[in-house]
Every structure is written in C-alpha cells, then in structure tokens.
Amino acid sequence: MRKQLLLLIVVTVLVILAIFQPEGGNKEQTARIGYQAPGFELKGLDGSLYSLSSLGGKPVLINFWASWCGPCRVEAPDLVRFYKKYKDEFEIYAVNLTADDSLEGAISFAEEFQFNFPVLLDENGAVSKLYKIKSIPTSYFVDSKGEIIHVTTGVVSPKTLENLIQRMIEASKGEA
C-alpha cells in the first residue's frame, strides 16, 4: 500500500511538472519576453542573408507584416521615421510573411513606404511559426544580449513605439 501511494505521488508530481514546463522546454526556442529570441536566417529583398547572430550585439526590432495588412500600412511610416532617427543604435528586421503574401506585394509595399532597413522574406512561414505569429503587425524588441524585452501586437501609437525603441536601446547600453 505504501509503495503504491509513493508511486502515485511521484507520477502526480511528474505530470504537474510536465504541464507547467515552458513550451517545448527549451528556453532558446521560446519567443517570449525574458527569453532569448529564436535564431533564424532569412534572405532579404536585396538578396543578402540576414540573421540575429550577424547583428553583433546590436538591439533589433523584429517586425512581422504583410502588404495586404491595413494596420501594417498605418505603422510603416513610424517604423521608417524612428529608424532614421535611431539607426545607429538599433536595427529593424521587417519580416514579410511571404508565405501568406507575394514577393511583388512585399516589394511594392517596401518601395511605397521607402523602407531603408532590411526587408526579410519568410517564404515558407518557418520564422513566423517559430515566433508564433497569430496577427500582424507583431513586433519583438530584442536587446543586445538577444533577449526579448517586449512584444507588441497590432498598431501602437507613435509615442509608445518610440518609448519602446528608446527602452530597448537604453537596456542595451546598460549591458555594454
């Protein structure tokens, strides 16, 4: 009887631990605040390959978008404006959901809004799955250590966006 009770307790504890374990159990591949941003490599509109590891510790705003997305059109001018203002202190990776968009649409959108930061093509949807993108625009703010410090979904006000960019830059300066 005692052995059965002990076995039942052990099994119960293991089940509880399995339920409350972070998704996948791998901190490196969990796209959440406080975790390392999952690594990826994508081709840009310019034909170059881009990855988080190639940033050399520069903070980055990873923005997921599509050309058919109305809220993305609202947010685009603010991204361009703040990139011009802070481009020496952070990077923007504009990840187009090309698997659900078109290359022509992405090119047209980037030209219309004069994107002067890397536009990356998620042609097979792997990166949007890795980051669990459910709606767009979605932005991940990643500090110089590669840790996600904030996530936004939907359009945020220009003031909030600039505050988040400044916060990401300041967090990275404190780490240097």
N, C-alpha and C positions, 0 to 999 in steps of 0.2 A: 504494500500500500504506500509506504513512504517513497519507494523508488518511482512509482507511478506519479505521485504528486510532484516529486522533484523533476521528473521528465516533463510533466505538463507545464511547470513553471518555466523551465528552460525553453521549451517550444514557444510559449507565450511571449517571453522576452525577445526571442529571435524574430518572431512575427512583428512585434511592435517596432523593433529596430529597422526591419525591412520597410515597413510602412512609412516611417518618418525619416528615412535616409534621403538626402538630396537627390533630385532627378539624376538618374544614371550613376550616382555615387561617385562621379568624377568631377572634382572642383574645376579642373581645367576646361571642361566642355559644357559648363553650365552658364548660359548667358543671363546672369542676374547680377544685381548690384552687390558689390562686395566680392565678386569672383573675377578671376582672370577672364578676359574676353577670349572666346574661342578663336583660334588662329584660322586663317584662310588665305588663299591665293586666288586672285581673280584678274582677268585681262581687262584692261581699261579701253576706253574708246580710242586712245592714242596707240593701242597695240602693245603697250608695256604691261608687265605683270606687277601686281601690287599685293603686298601682304602686310600684316600688322608688324611682323618682325623686321621688315625693311624700314620702319619708321625710326629706328634707333632711339627709342625712348621719348619721341615727340608725342604729346597727347593728341587724340584723334576723336572727332565726332563721326560716327558711322551712321549715315542717314539712308534708310531704305525707302524707295519711292518707285513710282511708275508714271509714265507720261499721261495716262488716262485718269490719273488721280487728281480730283479737284483740290482737295486740301494741300496736296504737294505743290500745286501751282501757287497757292497762297503763301506757302512757306519759302519757296525757292528764292524770291528776291532778298529775304532776310538772310538766308544762308550765304548768298553772294556778297551782300553788304558786310556781314560780320567776318567773312573770310578775308575780304580786302583789308579790313581794319586790323585783324589779329593773325594774319597768315604766317608771320614769322614765329608765332608762339604755339600754333596748333595746326593740325591738318584736318581736312574733311575728306572722307571717302563716301561719295554718293553712289550707293549700291542700287543699281536699277534692277528691278525684278523682271529681267528679260525673259524668264521662263513664262511669265504671265503678261508680257508686254511685247514690243517688237523693237528690233535694232533701229529701224527707221524712226520710230516714236521716241526712243531714247536720244538719238542724235538730234532730232528736231527740237525736243524739249531743252536739251543742254545748250543748243545754239540760241534758242529763243531767250533763255534766261542768262546767257553768257556765263555759264559755269566755268570758272577759272581754277577749279580743283579737280582731282581725279574722279572720273565717272567710270565706275566699275560695272561689269556685266555679269550678273548672276544667271547665266544662260540655262543651267539645269536646275536651278532652285535650291541647290545644296546649302548655300550660305544662309538664305532666308529660313530654311528648315533648321539649320544649326542655331540660329538666333531666335527661333520660334516666332517668326513674324506672323501676326494674325491680322493686323490692319496697318495701313500706311497713311501718312508718313510715320515711321518709328525711328527714333534716334537714340543711339548708345553713346554716352560720353565716357571716354576711356582715358585714364590718366597715364603719366609717363611710365608707370610700372606695369601697364597693361591691365589694370583693374577697372572694372565698370563702376563708375561712381554715380551715375544717374541714367535713367531711361525715360524718354517721353514718347507718348503715343498720341497721334493727332497733332493738329497745329497748336503751337504755343505762341503766346504774344511775343512780339519782338523784344520787349523788356526782359521777359523770362528767359528767352533764348540767349540773349546777351549775358544775363546773370549766370546762366549755367555754363556758358563758354568761359567766362571770367573765373568761375569757381574751379573748372577743370584746369585752367592754366595756372591758377594760384596753388592748387593742390599739387600740381607737377613741380612748381618752383620750390615748394616746401620739401620735396623729395630729393631735390638735386644736392 
